[in-house]
Amino acid sequence: MGQLFKRKPEKMMRWLEASYRKNRTRTVAMLDKSTHEIMAGNYELAEKFIAQGLNACKERPTLFNQAMIHYLFYNLAVVYFTRGRYTDALDIAFRVYRRDHSLINALGIIVCAHARLGEVQHAVEAFELISKKRAQRHLKLFCLAEIEAAKGNFERAVTYLRQLLSLSPACTLHLNRTEMEKRLEEWTKASGHSPVK
C-alpha cells in the first residue's frame, strides 16, 4: 500500500475511500478509512474510525478481526505520533512491533518517538534494527532526520528530509507531504538558515 501511495497518491486515496464505501461496517473499512484520514491529515477523524474498528473487533472476535486489531493499533500509533503524544505512540508501536517484527513501520515510530522524547540513544538502538532489515529508503531517511534533529544537528536533519522529499511524493509512516514540510521549516529555522522554497 505504501508503495502505491508513493507512486500515485491520488489513486491510493481513491482506492481507500472506495474500499470504505464497499465494506462499510467491516473492520477493514475502518482500517482503510482511518488510513485515508491519516494521509489526508484529518487525525481526529482517523482516531474516530480506529475506535469504531477496535469496537467492531471486540464485538466480533473472528480470526480476521484479531489480525485487524494489529493494524488499527498501528494507525493509532501514527495518529498519536503526529499529534505529539510521543509516549503513547511509543507504547503502542512497541506492542505492535513486539507482536509482528515484519511491521518495520512500527519500528520507525519507535525510533522517531524516542527521538522526539529526547531519548537519542534508544532511538539510535532502534534504528540499528531498521538498518538490519530491508527497510525502504524513505523510512530510513525520515528516522535519520528525526535522530539528527533530536541531537541538535538540524542541518543534517534538513539534509535528510530534503532527500526524502525529493523521492517522488513522499509519504513515510503515513505522514503526508504537509507534515514533512512542517518539519523541514521547523528544522531549517532551528539550523539558523532561512527556508528555501
N, C-alpha and C positions, 0 to 999 in steps of 0.2 A: 504494500500500500504506500509506504513511504517513497519508494522509487517512482511510482506513478505520480505522486504529488510533486516530486521534484521535477519531473519532466513535463507534466501537463496539469498544473494545479487546478485550473478551472474545470477540467474533465473529472478530476478526483472529487472536487466539491459537488459536482452534479451527481456523480455516482453515489456518494454518501447520502445525499438528500433523496435520491431515488430509492435506495435501499431502505431508508427510514419510512418513506411513504408505502413501500411494498410490504414491509414486515410489521409496521405499526406497533403492536403490543409485545412482540417478541423481544427478548433481551438483545439480540443482535441489532435490532432497530435502535435501541437506546445507546448501544456502543457506537454505532455509526453516526447517530445524531450528535452524541457528545463529542466525538472526534471532529465532526463538521464544525460544531460551535467553537471548539478549541482553535481550530485552524482559522476560523473567522475572527477570533479574538473576543468571542462572547462567553467569557468564563463563568459568569453567574448562571447563564442558561445551560452551559455544559454541565455544571455541577448538578442542576436540576435533573437532567436526563441521566446522569450517572446514578443519582439517588433512586430514580424510578427503575433503572436497570437492576440495581442491587436489591431493591424490594421485590422485583419480579423473580430474581434468582432465589431469594429466600422463600417466597411463596411456592415456587415450583422447583425444588432442588433436583432437577434432572442432571445427568452427567454433562450434557451440553451446557446447561446453566452454571454448573460448578466450574467449568472451564472459562465461561464468560466473566465470572467474578474477577478472575486474574486480570483480564484486560480492562475491565471497568475500573478496578483499583489503580491500574497503571495510568489511565486517563485522569483519575482523581489526583494522583501524584503530580501530573503535569499541571493541572489547574492550581494546586497548592503552590507549586514552584513558581508559576507565573504570577500569582497573586502575592508573592513574598512570604508565604508561610513555609519557610525552608525546613524547619524542624519537622513539621507534619509531612511534607513532601519526602524528606529523607526517610522517615519511619515507614511510610507506605511503600516507597520504592525499594527499600531494603527487604521488606516482606515479600514483595512481588519477585524480586531477583532471587531471593533465597529459595523460592518455590520453583522458579524456572530460570536457570542460568543461561538459557538461549536468548532471553529477552535483554539484549545488550542496551537498549534504550533506557531500561530501568536503572542499569548501572550508570548510564550517563546522567540521570537525575541525581543519583547518589554522589557522583563526582561534583556536579555543579552545585548541589545543595550544600555539601561540605564546604566548597569554595565560598559560597555566599555567606555561610556562617562563620567564615574566617578560620576554618579548620583545614588549613592548607595541606598539612601532612597526610591527613585522612583522604583528602581529595586526590593527592598525588598517588597514594597507595591504591585507591580505587581505579585511577586512570591506568595504572600499570596492568590491571586486569583487562581493561579495554584494549590496551596495546597488544596483549597476547591473543586476543580474539580477532576474528575477521570483521572488525567494525568498519563502517563506512567512513570515508574521509570527512564527510560533513560532521559527524558526531565527534570525531577526534579533534577537529579544528575548534568546534564550539567548546568542548571541555577544556582544551588548552587555553582558549581565550578566557574562560571563567577562572581557571587556575592562575593565570598571569595577572588578571585584574585583582584577585584576592591577595597576591603577593605585592601588589602596588606597582607592577610593571605594566602600566596602562598602554604604553606604546606597543609593546609586544602583543597585548590583548587586542588592540586595534588592528594590528597586522594580521593576526589570525582571523579576526572577524571579517576583515576586508577580503581575505582569501575565501572564506566561507561564502560571503555574499556574491563573489564573482563566479561561483559554481552553480550555474543555472538558477532557477527560482529556489532560493534557499529555504529549507524547512528542516529544522532539527528538533527532535523531541516534541514534534507537533507545534512548535513555535513558528508563527508566521513571520514574514519579512518585516512587518512593522515592529515586532518585538526585537528583532535583530538590530534594526536601525536605531531603536531607542538605546540599546546597549552601546552601539557604535558612537552615538552622540555623547552619552554619559562618559564613556571611557576616553573619547577624544578630548573632551573638556578637562577631565582629570589629568590627562597627559600634558596639558598646558598648550595644546595646539587648537586652532580653530577648525571646526568640521569642514571637510572638503566635500562639496556636493558633486 
